């Protein structure tokens, strides 16, 4: 199974499950596309992990700009 096929099926199944729990059939849950990247070393892994961890705390700042 290719990565795009896996991600597509994962998003489909989880969106149906989430919408069933919310009672919102057919509502969008996931963004349309995703960005993939090969992590080549431990330094890059830590940089990306730090970005992912800190990103939600920057959402409010972006809406004020």
N, C-alpha and C positions, 0 to 999 in steps of 0.2 A: 504494500500500500504506500502511495506517495504521501509526502508531507501535506501538500495542498488538499488531497482527498481526505486524509485523516482530520485535518483542521476543519474542513467543511462539514464532515459528518459529526464531529464533536460539537460544533456550533449549532447544527441543526437539532441534535438530540437534546442538548442542554437548554436551548431556547424553548423547545416544546415543554420540557420539564419545568423550567422556571415560569413560563406562561401558565401552565396548568396550576402551579402553586399560587400564582398571583390572581388567577381567574381572568387573564388578559390574552385569550387566544389570538395568535397572529401578530402580536405586538413585537416590534424589533427589540432585541436584547443585545446583540453584538454589532460592532461596526462592520462595514462591508468587507474591508480588506485588512490585511495584517502585513507587518514588515518582518521578514526573517533575516537573520544574520548568523554567519558562522563565527562562533567565539573561538578565537585562535590561541589565547593564552590566559593564564590565571589573572593577570593584571586587567585584561579586557573584561573578564567575567566579573571581577569586583566592581569595576567602573559601571558596568551595565546594571548589576544588582543594586548598587547605590542609587542609580538614577531611578530604577523602578520603585525602590523603597521610598525615596524622597518625593517622587512626582506628585502624589495626591496632595501633599502639603503645599504645593505651588499652584493648585487649581484656583484657589480663591484669589491669589495675586494676579493671575492672568485675566480674570473677569473684571478687575478694577482698571486695567490698562486701557 
